[in-house]
Amino acid sequence: MNIAEQKRAAAAYAVEFVQSGMLIGLGTGTTSQHFVELLGERVRGGLNVVAVATSEATQAQAERAGIPLATLDEAPRLDLTVDGADEISPDLIAIKGGGGALLREKIVASASTVMVVIADESKWVDTLGRFPLPIEVVPFGLTPTRRAVEHAAAEIGCPASAVLRRTSEGHPFVTDGGHLILDLALGRIPEPQALAARLAEIPGVVEHGLFIGLVRRAVIAGPHGIRVEEA
């Protein structure tokens, strides 16, 4: 299987976790798109679920697929969230936010009884950090916030530059919540918990892309099939 086929295979495996009557969190990104498409097929076949989307893009796709939607205020406790990841390590700590929806993704994941990550094998890593860590920040005071983020990384032994994410047209990327994203290219993150704690202390940081203690199951698709890792 190529990468696209692996993503779809992971999504197809995970859609079997969905049972009628569930409240489902829908992730954002290319792998999650496969899951939404496959879930829509099951809904049109009679499956009874209600979903909460983690981004405007996912909401639009779910609407097209005929999946009934609710807000998190209407459905504050979800049975299951299925989402992709940019990286995931054997302790099931993940980096997310490559699609720019990390804040909403983390809110939805935190409101879920079970979070399942679906990914192709390239996302499974021994040590996090090859993928730049997304950090969602408010626009006000961007320069001091960026400096504080870089200082926090240096303090835990992985100095790096925090780069403002931009669109293909060169404009600052703006999240659905109206925030900006700094991408922190660390190379490796030896202590994810320590970095997460430091980033959470910085005024101006809304959320970071380290998902710690949230993922309960990872469905990893490779060239030779599927494996499932559990916390």
N, C-alpha and C positions, 0 to 999 in steps of 0.2 A: 504493500500500500504506500502511496505517496503521502505527503503531509496532509493535503486536503482530504484524502480518503481516511486517514487516521483520525482527523478531527470529527468527521462524520460518523465513523465507527464508534468513537467514544460517546458522542451525543446519542446515537441509537441505543447503546447499552444503557445509558443513564435514563432514557425516557421510560424504560421498563420499571424504574423505581416509582413512577407516578401512578397513584391509585385514585380512583374516582372519589370525589369529595374533598380532595386536597386543596390547600391554598399553597400556591407555588411562586417562588421568586425566580424571575427570569434575568439571567446575566446579560452582559454586553460584550461584544467582540465577535470575531469571525467564527470561533468554535461554538459560542452560544447561539449564533444565527442558525446553525444546523439544528440545535436542540429545539429552538422555537419553531422552526419549520416542521420538524418531526412531531412535536407536541400538537401543533395545529392539525396535522393529519389525523391524529388520534381523537382530538376534540371533534372534528368533523365526522368522525366515525362513531361518536356517541359518548366519549369520555367526558365526565362532568368535573371540571376544575375551574378555579378562579385564580388569576395570576396577578402579580405585582411586578412591574418592569423597573429595571435599574437605570434606564436612560430613555430619553425621548425617541432615540433611534429604535430601541427594542420595543417600546410601546407601539410605534408605528408599524413595525413588522408583525407584532402580535395581533394588532387590530386587523391587518390584512389577512392574517392566518385564521381569523375568526375565534381567537382565544378570548374568553370573557376576562375583563380587567377590573381591578380595584386599586384604590390607593392604600398605602400602608396605614393611614388613619382609619380606613374602613376595615382593614384586615391586619391588625397590629401584631398578630402572631402567625407565622407561616409554618407549614409542615416541612417544607423542603425548598431549598434554593439550589439551582444548578447553574454554574458559571464557569467560565474559562479561567486561565491563569497565564501570566507571562513567564513565570518560573514557579516550580514547587519542589521542595526538598523532602528527604525521607521522613522528617519530623512533621510533615504536612503544614509547614509554614510556607505561605505563598507570597509572591510579588504580583500585584494586580494594578491596573491603571493605565496600561498601554492604550486602551481605548478612550481614556479620559473620563471614566465614570466611577472612579474608585470611591468617592464619598458615598454616593448612593448605593454602590455595590456593598460597601461595608455596613451601611445602615440596614439594608435588606438582609445581609448575612447574619447580622447580630440579632435580627428579629426572627430567625429561623431555628427550628428544632434541629435540623440537619442541613449542613452545607456540603454539597458535592461539587468537586472541581473535575471538569472534563478537559483533557489535554492530549496532544500528540506527544510522542516520546521525547522530542527535542526539549520540551519544557521541564522534564524531570532532571534535576541537577543535584550534585552532592553538596554544593555550597552556593547559596544565593548570591546574586550581585552582578552576574554577567549582563543581565538585562538592567538598564538604568532604573533606579527606584523613583517612581512618580510621587511627587509631593504637591498636594493641592493647597494653594495659598490665596489670601485675599490680595487684590491689586494694590491697596493702600500700603505704603511702606515696603514695596517690593525689595528694594536694595538692602535695607537692614535685615529683612527676613531671609533673603538669600545668603547674606553673610553669616547669619546665625545658623542656618542649615549646614553650611560648609564647615563652620566651627564645630558643630555637633558631630559631623562625620569624622573630622580630624581627631576629636577627643576619644573616639573609640578605635582609633588606629587605622582608619581607611579614608584618608583625605581625598577629596574630589571636588570638582567644580559643579555647581548647580546651574543648569542651562535652562533658560526659559523656553518652553515648548512653543513652537510656531506652526502655523498651517502651511500647506504647500504654496500658498500665495505670499508667505512671509509675515503674516499678521500673527499676533499672540493668540494661541489657542485658548478659547474660553469654554469652560465647562457648562453643563446644563444649569448649574447653580450660580453662574456668573463669576467664577473664580479662575485663576490662572494655574498652570502646572509647571513646577520646576522638576527637571529630570536630573537625578543625581547618579552619575556614572561611577560606581564604586569599585567595580571589578570583582570584589568579593565582600561579603558581609559576614565576618566571623561571629558577631554577637547581635543577631537581629533584635532580641528583646531589649538590649541596652540601647541600640540605635532608636528603636521605637519609643522608648521612654524619653530619650533626649529630645526627639522631634516633637513629641506631644507637649513639651514644656515651652515651646517657642511661640510667642504671640505672633499671629499672622499665619501660622500653619493651621489649616482647617483639618486636614487629615493626610496620612501617609499611606503608601501602597503595601505596607507589610501587614499581611493577614495572619495574625498569631492567635492560635487557639480557637479558630473559627471553622476550619475545614475538618470535617469528620470522615470524609471518604474521597479518594481520588481515583478516577477512572482514567487509566493511561493506555492509549492505543499506540502500538508499534507495528513494524512491518510484519511481525509474526503473530499479531493478535492483541487481545485485551488483558490487562491485569488490573486488579483493584487493590488499592492500599487503604488501610483504615487506621484511624487514630486510636 
